[in-house]
């Protein structure tokens, strides 16, 4: 019986996707350093944890404070909590106004490298597999031209849910029908950003770029998720173009980092 070339191509594509997902996953056995009761008594609901963080109480109980997620982040978005956090000292968090997670690594490397799985890679792996299978099932898909890793990394990035952005209508420049020209954070700001707006290959200093927007939309054009997370729409009166956060927001914090108002007019709240 002759093999169907299209079926072989599909199998090869799925196999390549499976190998790529496996190469991304690094999930070790859990090691616990905190007393469970102590962990339950000290959740930090205001901390924006890295992608894949499990329930806060279990996170505090399971994190061994190894710092691997900090070391592997290409933009140094992940910090370790200070000594004033008590038993939470040394646990990772993200302060997006200082440095957001801009997905520069493409592969959720902080999640992959976590040895205790308090940053859980499993849902992202499953989402990547589903995306590859979906691409393989598309009618007339030319799988020889599709890189399964590219399919996976987009799906995994969109599956992140660290928090959700909320807009302060009273201070947002777009809500006030104001534009923005210049650098949003000033020459002293050290934050890095890989800009989808500029189709950048890697992150670069935010202070090195200037904007000239008739109506401020920095949170929209710089969002690494794009129109699945935030869009520009007209207000109910139809007179203003305003940012509107969608359910696809991952809570990466890029919008909060680039917002040019003195106090950010868009802020990510942890979920």
Backbone torsions as a table, in degrees:
resi	resn	phi	psi	omega
1	UNK	NA	128.3	-177.4
2	UNK	-77.7	142.5	178.5
3	UNK	-77.8	143.3	175.6
4	UNK	-80.5	117.4	-177.5
5	UNK	-57.5	-38.3	-179.7
6	UNK	-65.3	-38.9	179.8
7	UNK	-67.9	-38.6	177.0
8	UNK	-63.3	-41.6	179.4
9	UNK	-62.4	-39.8	179.3
10	UNK	-65.7	-42.3	179.7
11	UNK	-64.5	-41.1	179.1
12	UNK	-63.2	-39.4	-179.6
13	UNK	-64.9	-45.7	179.3
14	UNK	-65.2	-38.7	179.1
15	UNK	-64.1	-42.7	179.1
16	UNK	-63.1	-38.9	178.2
17	UNK	-64.4	-40.7	180.0
18	UNK	-64.4	-40.5	179.2
19	UNK	-65.4	-41.4	-178.7
20	UNK	-65.9	-41.1	178.0
21	UNK	-63.5	-42.9	179.1
22	UNK	-61.6	-36.8	179.5
23	UNK	-68.1	-27.6	-179.6
24	UNK	-78.0	-28.8	-169.7
25	UNK	-84.9	127.1	171.4
26	UNK	-135.6	97.8	-176.6
27	UNK	-126.8	112.9	-177.3
28	UNK	-97.2	-178.2	178.5
29	UNK	-77.1	150.3	-176.2
30	UNK	-74.5	139.1	175.0
31	UNK	-130.3	127.0	-171.8
32	UNK	-113.5	137.9	-177.5
33	UNK	-120.8	-7.0	-178.9
34	UNK	-111.2	151.7	170.5
35	UNK	-69.6	133.7	-175.5
36	UNK	-58.6	-43.1	-179.4
37	UNK	-63.5	-38.4	178.4
38	UNK	-65.0	-40.4	179.9
39	UNK	-63.5	-40.1	-178.6
40	UNK	-67.9	-22.7	-176.8
41	UNK	-89.0	-4.2	-172.2
42	UNK	-137.4	40.5	177.3
43	UNK	-65.9	142.3	176.6
44	UNK	-106.9	87.3	-177.0
45	UNK	-69.6	-17.0	-178.8
46	UNK	-89.6	-7.2	179.1
47	UNK	-80.5	133.1	171.8
48	UNK	-88.1	105.6	-178.6
49	UNK	-81.0	159.2	178.0
50	UNK	-62.5	166.9	179.4
51	UNK	-53.7	143.1	174.9
52	UNK	81.3	4.1	-177.9
53	UNK	-61.8	132.9	178.7
54	UNK	-79.1	-177.8	178.6
55	UNK	-46.2	137.5	-171.3
56	UNK	-56.1	-42.8	-179.3
57	UNK	-63.6	-44.3	178.5
58	UNK	-68.5	-32.8	178.6
59	UNK	-62.4	-48.4	179.9
60	UNK	-62.7	-35.0	-179.5
61	UNK	-71.5	-37.1	-171.6
62	UNK	-96.0	-23.7	-177.1
63	UNK	-66.6	128.2	-179.9
64	UNK	-96.7	6.1	173.2
65	UNK	60.9	36.2	-176.6
66	UNK	-74.3	-25.4	178.6
67	UNK	79.9	8.2	-179.5
68	UNK	-63.7	-35.9	179.7
69	UNK	-65.0	-33.2	178.1
70	UNK	-68.1	-45.1	-175.8
71	UNK	-64.8	-32.6	-171.6
72	UNK	-91.2	-12.9	-178.1
73	UNK	-69.6	122.8	-175.4
74	UNK	-71.1	-17.2	180.0
75	UNK	-115.2	10.3	179.0
76	UNK	56.4	40.8	-179.5
77	UNK	-76.4	-24.0	-174.6
78	UNK	-95.7	128.0	178.2
79	UNK	-115.3	166.3	176.0
80	UNK	-109.7	134.7	-178.2
81	UNK	-60.8	143.9	-176.8
82	UNK	-79.8	178.7	-175.6
83	UNK	-64.3	-23.7	-179.6
84	UNK	-72.8	-2.7	176.6
85	UNK	-88.5	6.5	177.1
86	UNK	62.9	-127.6	-178.8
87	UNK	-69.6	-12.8	175.3
88	UNK	-82.5	-0.5	179.0
89	UNK	-54.4	131.4	176.1
90	UNK	89.4	-2.2	178.5
91	UNK	-83.4	147.2	-174.0
92	UNK	-81.3	146.3	175.3
93	UNK	-153.5	168.4	179.1
94	UNK	-121.1	130.3	173.8
95	UNK	-107.2	91.0	-167.8
96	UNK	-63.9	-25.2	178.7
97	UNK	-67.9	-28.1	179.1
98	UNK	-87.0	-48.4	177.7
99	UNK	-157.2	113.3	179.9
100	UNK	-83.0	164.0	170.5
101	UNK	-85.2	107.6	-176.6
102	UNK	-100.6	11.6	179.3
103	UNK	59.7	31.4	178.3
104	UNK	-60.6	-29.6	-176.9
105	UNK	-74.8	-20.4	179.3
106	UNK	69.3	-23.0	-171.5
107	UNK	-121.2	17.8	-179.5
108	UNK	52.1	53.5	-174.2
109	UNK	-63.5	-30.5	178.4
110	UNK	-63.0	-36.6	179.4
111	UNK	-73.1	-42.2	-179.3
112	UNK	-59.8	-38.4	-171.8
113	UNK	-86.1	-9.5	-177.5
114	UNK	-64.4	119.6	-175.1
115	UNK	-80.1	-11.2	-177.2
116	UNK	-111.4	-4.3	-179.5
117	UNK	65.1	21.8	168.6
118	UNK	-71.5	-20.8	162.4
119	UNK	-102.0	101.7	-166.9
120	UNK	-87.8	116.1	-177.9
121	UNK	-82.9	-16.7	-172.2
122	UNK	-56.2	-48.6	-179.3
123	UNK	-62.2	-31.6	179.1
124	UNK	-73.4	-38.6	175.8
125	UNK	-61.2	-44.9	-179.7
126	UNK	-63.9	-39.5	179.1
127	UNK	-66.2	-37.9	177.3
128	UNK	-65.1	-41.7	178.1
129	UNK	-62.7	-44.5	179.2
130	UNK	-61.3	-39.7	-179.7
131	UNK	-64.7	-40.4	177.9
132	UNK	-65.2	-44.3	179.3
133	UNK	-62.3	-39.7	178.8
134	UNK	-64.6	-42.7	178.9
135	UNK	-63.3	-37.5	-179.9
136	UNK	-69.1	-26.7	-176.9
137	UNK	-89.9	-5.7	-179.4
138	UNK	-63.6	130.1	179.2
139	UNK	-58.9	129.1	176.7
140	UNK	72.9	12.4	-179.3
141	UNK	-66.4	132.1	176.1
142	UNK	-92.8	90.6	-173.0
143	UNK	-70.1	-16.3	179.2
144	UNK	-69.3	-17.4	-178.6
145	UNK	-105.4	2.2	-177.1
146	UNK	-106.8	127.6	176.0
147	UNK	-89.1	113.1	-177.2
148	UNK	-60.5	-29.5	177.8
149	UNK	-63.9	-40.2	178.9
150	UNK	-63.9	-39.8	178.0
151	UNK	-62.2	-45.1	-177.1
152	UNK	-65.3	-46.4	-172.0
153	UNK	-65.2	-34.4	176.4
154	UNK	-66.1	-45.8	-179.1
155	UNK	-63.3	-41.7	-178.8
156	UNK	-67.7	-41.2	178.8
157	UNK	-61.3	-42.8	-178.8
158	UNK	-70.6	-17.1	-179.5
159	UNK	-85.7	-6.5	179.4
160	UNK	-66.9	141.5	176.4
161	UNK	-144.7	81.1	177.8
162	UNK	-85.9	-33.3	-177.6
163	UNK	-174.3	-165.8	177.6
164	UNK	-143.7	139.3	-178.0
165	UNK	-80.7	145.0	177.2
166	UNK	-132.0	136.4	-175.3
167	UNK	-97.6	133.9	172.6
168	UNK	-89.9	103.6	-175.6
169	UNK	-65.4	-22.6	-176.6
170	UNK	-75.3	-25.3	-177.1
171	UNK	-116.2	-15.4	-178.3
172	UNK	-60.8	127.6	-178.8
173	UNK	-62.2	-38.4	179.9
174	UNK	-64.6	-39.6	178.2
175	UNK	-65.4	-25.7	177.8
176	UNK	-94.3	8.6	179.3
177	UNK	60.5	37.5	-179.9
178	UNK	-111.3	147.8	176.8
179	UNK	-93.1	-173.1	176.1
180	UNK	-146.4	135.8	177.0
181	UNK	-135.3	129.9	178.3
182	UNK	119.4	-158.9	179.1
183	UNK	-97.4	130.3	-171.6
184	UNK	-70.5	-25.4	-173.6
185	UNK	-122.8	-1.3	175.9
186	UNK	90.1	168.5	-174.2
187	UNK	-72.4	-17.0	-177.9
188	UNK	-91.4	-7.8	-176.4
189	UNK	-75.3	132.6	-174.3
190	UNK	-102.4	4.3	-177.0
191	UNK	-65.6	149.9	179.8
192	UNK	-112.8	152.5	-179.3
193	UNK	-152.9	130.6	168.8
194	UNK	-94.9	111.4	-169.2
195	UNK	-88.1	118.6	172.5
196	UNK	-68.7	-25.6	178.5
197	UNK	-60.4	-36.0	-179.5
198	UNK	-103.8	6.0	-177.6
199	UNK	52.1	44.5	-176.4
200	UNK	-72.4	146.3	178.8
201	UNK	-83.6	-24.6	-179.2
202	UNK	-150.1	168.7	-178.9
203	UNK	-74.1	149.1	177.4
204	UNK	-142.7	164.5	-177.8
205	UNK	-61.8	132.3	177.5
206	UNK	-64.0	-31.5	-177.6
207	UNK	-68.1	-11.3	-178.2
208	UNK	-88.7	1.9	-177.3
209	UNK	-125.8	151.0	178.2
210	UNK	-122.8	154.1	-179.0
211	UNK	-124.4	155.3	173.7
212	UNK	-144.1	90.6	-174.2
213	UNK	-116.4	126.8	-179.6
214	UNK	-61.5	-43.2	169.9
215	UNK	-122.6	127.2	-174.8
216	UNK	-58.7	127.8	178.5
217	UNK	-145.6	29.8	-176.9
218	UNK	-59.2	-38.5	-179.6
219	UNK	-63.6	-25.9	-177.9
220	UNK	-86.2	-49.3	-174.7
221	UNK	-71.6	-24.9	-178.8
222	UNK	-95.9	-1.8	-179.7
223	UNK	-65.1	123.7	-178.1
224	UNK	-72.2	-12.4	178.1
225	UNK	-94.2	-30.2	176.2
226	UNK	84.6	-147.5	-170.0
227	UNK	-69.6	-7.3	172.7
228	UNK	-79.0	-16.9	-176.2
229	UNK	-108.9	-41.4	-176.9
230	UNK	-153.2	139.4	-179.1
231	UNK	-134.4	165.0	173.0
232	UNK	-101.2	123.7	179.9
233	UNK	-134.3	167.0	178.3
234	UNK	-82.0	145.3	175.8
235	UNK	-66.4	170.8	-178.3
236	UNK	-59.9	-31.8	177.9
237	UNK	-76.1	-15.9	-178.9
238	UNK	79.9	5.3	-174.5
239	UNK	-99.1	-12.2	-176.2
240	UNK	-129.7	144.5	171.3
241	UNK	-96.8	117.2	-173.2
242	UNK	-128.6	153.3	177.1
243	UNK	-74.9	139.9	-179.9
244	UNK	-131.5	116.1	-177.7
245	UNK	-81.9	133.2	-178.1
246	UNK	-106.6	172.5	-178.3
247	UNK	-65.0	-18.0	179.7
248	UNK	-77.5	-0.3	178.0
249	UNK	-60.6	130.6	-178.8
250	UNK	-95.4	-10.4	-176.6
251	UNK	77.3	25.1	-177.0
252	UNK	-66.4	-28.2	176.4
253	UNK	90.1	2.9	179.5
254	UNK	-59.4	-41.4	179.9
255	UNK	-59.6	-40.8	179.8
256	UNK	-67.5	-36.3	-179.1
257	UNK	-69.8	-38.9	-174.1
258	UNK	-90.5	-9.7	-177.9
259	UNK	-58.9	127.9	-172.4
260	UNK	-85.2	-7.3	178.9
261	UNK	-73.4	152.6	-174.9
262	UNK	-53.4	-50.5	168.6
263	UNK	-101.1	127.6	-173.4
264	UNK	-54.9	133.4	-179.9
265	UNK	-87.3	-3.6	172.8
266	UNK	-134.9	125.4	-171.6
267	UNK	-131.9	138.0	178.3
268	UNK	-88.5	127.9	174.2
269	UNK	-105.0	129.1	-179.2
270	UNK	-59.8	150.3	176.4
271	UNK	-109.5	NA	NA
